[in-house]
Amino acid sequence: MEFDLHMALVILAAAAATFATRIGGYILITRMKSIPPRMEAALNAVPAAVLTTLVAPAFFIGGWESKLALIVALFVGLRFSHTWMLVAAWIVVMIWRHAGGF
């Protein structure tokens, strides 16, 4: 396998851009005396957006065991802690795979 300078430069540029956006956001927020309500609302929406980004592909591309596990996790998560939500989804997937041989 030979060294590809172009790919190394692309990786370095992506790392620099990621670092710049992260440190830039931190610097911007620390210099503010107070966070405007619209910015606070946008920052509060970030966890839901990240969760959706992680869950949606698994739901739409994954098999039926993934779909069922996510639905069970949703309902368990509405009532119990995150740990129980994870355990319930894991149990659903394991039962599905064991019963179906997948």
TABEL-V884613 format. One record per backbone hydrogen bond with DSSP energy under -0.5 kcal/mol. CO is the residue of the C=O (numbers start at 0). NH is the residue of the N-H. If there is no record, write none. Layout:
CO_NH, CO_NH
This chain:
2_4, 3_7, 4_8, 5_9, 6_10, 7_11, 8_12, 9_13, 10_14, 11_15, 12_16, 13_17, 14_18, 15_19, 16_20, 17_21, 18_22, 19_23, 20_24, 21_25, 22_26, 23_27, 24_28, 25_29, 26_30, 27_31, 28_31, 33_35, 35_39, 36_40, 37_41, 38_42, 39_43, 40_44, 41_45, 42_45, 44_48, 45_49, 46_50, 47_51, 48_52, 49_53, 50_54, 51_55, 52_56, 53_57, 54_58, 55_59, 56_60, 56_61, 57_61, 62_66, 63_67, 64_68, 65_69, 66_70, 67_71, 68_72, 69_73, 70_74, 71_75, 72_76, 73_77, 74_78, 75_78, 75_79, 80_84, 81_85, 82_86, 83_87, 84_88, 85_89, 86_90, 87_91, 88_92, 89_93, 90_94, 91_95, 92_96, 93_97, 94_98, 95_99, 96_100, 96_101
